[in-house]
Amino acid sequence: MIGKLLDRRYQVVQVLAQGGFGHTYIAEDTRRPGNPSCVVKHLKPANSDPDFLETARRLFKREAETLEILGNHDQIPRLLAYFEEDEEFYLVQEFVPGNLLSLEMGSQWNENQVIHLLQEVLPILEFVHANEVIHQDLKPHNLIRRSSDHKLVLVDFGAVKQVKMYSCMTPDQLKNETMPIGTPGYMPTEQALGRPYPNSDIYALGMIAIQALTGLHPKQLGEELGSREIIWQHHGQVSEPLAAILAKMVRQHNKERYQSATDVQQALAAITNPNTPTAVATFVNQVFRDYWQQGYVSATKVMRSLQELAKPCYVPPDPTIVSTSGSTATIPPTIPHVQKLTKTPSLNPFPLKINFQIQRRHLPLLLVGSVAGIILVNGVITTSRPPQPSSVTAKNQVKETTNKNKSKENNSCVVVVNSSNLRSISGQRRTGKVIKAGTKVTVTGKEENGWIEISAPDSGWIWKSRTRNICAGNS
């Protein structure tokens, strides 16, 4: 195949990948000045049945049209051409010089790097989903760190892959068109059943982020018995707010996950810029929308969620990361604007569906919760900005804080301010016990990945962030 001229224009110069049904090549466009490089994806169907070829031809055309629209995004390769020769199919796409993200995943990342990854990929997914497309194979191997600007580029939307899989299908399956596409470990349950949703891509991105934090491939992570939720937090160092976001991204049931890339971006904004009125309003909006979509509203649950805003906020790390190539990338202060294009045929016939049913008798509770939430939010916005002390007061506060810090080092008694699950002495599994709020506990002085060891009233590990050093006699 090397040296062959395809479509009397694209000359093959190198093999990138090959498989049973097709190959991927680097070629030169002989009709453009300088013969620029491009990527040619070649599919040679194993099935020569006329009905199959007609189905494959229709799918290939439909998905090429979709790729034409998606190529308008700066971080998605442009489609240059698609054609058929001798009952074999070809896609020609923009060549993106760079390194696969998988090459950067050898060691554990810090939170700053993971947040930057999410903030860069989520707007791409927002754009893709806005055009009614589901990627279905998001993984480190399909993200390229572009050499020119170190931005991540999302590749391989499965046009060739989908036609490959159709070549193995029975006539009944060809009519159904629900063959699953994806990679084990990054593919959620509903996608494995052939029914992906937009937040199936959010699951995959969450697994990539967890892989970056832990340094472990998704297949190396365990699952909780019964719920089958991924067990990962003890493998890496992560703050509770970011851990909560990632945990919701990878929920087993798609209805319990974030429903859109926009929702995840808003959740990230709430922890990286927690003291802004916009972040508080976003959080409140998300709380009410979650309960509305679930079909029930509990004023008590809403109030508990809103009270989380009054807790000490997440402090984002230094806003720069150093890439493996030695260059530095800065986290953008705002999420880039995503342009929504005209609707195109989807790569999958199962669009996102949200249940907006709610029982009428619960509406008064919603109104009560809304009013209470507004009052609480006003207090949070006010109290989240500490008053500026005078110079004398500031000095006294610094001295007092120093004394408290010295005293804290000698304290062995703390109070649990928020109920916390008790982990085993190894800190890696649940004991089934809960240390209730208000309980005085004795700590041993051992800390690990945000957990502290206690010896009374029970032995085990609890989250340090759920305790305060306020026992009687401690000051």
Secondary structure as GFF3:
##gff-version 3
##sequence-region A 1 475
A	DSSP	beta_strand	5	6	.	.	.	ID=ss1
A	DSSP	beta_strand	10	18	.	.	.	ID=ss2
A	DSSP	beta_strand	22	29	.	.	.	ID=ss3
A	DSSP	beta_strand	37	43	.	.	.	ID=ss4
A	DSSP	alpha_helix	50	70	.	.	.	ID=ss5
A	DSSP	beta_strand	79	85	.	.	.	ID=ss6
A	DSSP	beta_strand	88	94	.	.	.	ID=ss7
A	DSSP	beta_strand	98	100	.	.	.	ID=ss8
A	DSSP	three_ten_helix	101	104	.	.	.	ID=ss9
A	DSSP	alpha_helix	111	130	.	.	.	ID=ss10
A	DSSP	three_ten_helix	140	142	.	.	.	ID=ss11
A	DSSP	beta_strand	143	146	.	.	.	ID=ss12
A	DSSP	beta_strand	152	154	.	.	.	ID=ss13
A	DSSP	alpha_helix	159	166	.	.	.	ID=ss14
A	DSSP	alpha_helix	171	176	.	.	.	ID=ss15
A	DSSP	alpha_helix	189	192	.	.	.	ID=ss16
A	DSSP	alpha_helix	198	214	.	.	.	ID=ss17
A	DSSP	three_ten_helix	218	220	.	.	.	ID=ss18
A	DSSP	beta_strand	222	223	.	.	.	ID=ss19
A	DSSP	beta_strand	230	231	.	.	.	ID=ss20
A	DSSP	three_ten_helix	233	235	.	.	.	ID=ss21
A	DSSP	alpha_helix	240	249	.	.	.	ID=ss22
A	DSSP	three_ten_helix	254	256	.	.	.	ID=ss23
A	DSSP	alpha_helix	261	272	.	.	.	ID=ss24
A	DSSP	alpha_helix	277	293	.	.	.	ID=ss25
A	DSSP	alpha_helix	299	307	.	.	.	ID=ss26
A	DSSP	three_ten_helix	308	310	.	.	.	ID=ss27
A	DSSP	beta_strand	320	322	.	.	.	ID=ss28
A	DSSP	beta_strand	328	330	.	.	.	ID=ss29
A	DSSP	three_ten_helix	360	362	.	.	.	ID=ss30
A	DSSP	alpha_helix	363	383	.	.	.	ID=ss31
A	DSSP	alpha_helix	391	410	.	.	.	ID=ss32
A	DSSP	beta_strand	413	416	.	.	.	ID=ss33
A	DSSP	beta_strand	420	423	.	.	.	ID=ss34
A	DSSP	beta_strand	430	435	.	.	.	ID=ss35
A	DSSP	beta_strand	440	448	.	.	.	ID=ss36
A	DSSP	beta_strand	451	456	.	.	.	ID=ss37
A	DSSP	beta_strand	460	463	.	.	.	ID=ss38
A	DSSP	three_ten_helix	464	466	.	.	.	ID=ss39
A	DSSP	beta_strand	467	468	.	.	.	ID=ss40
###
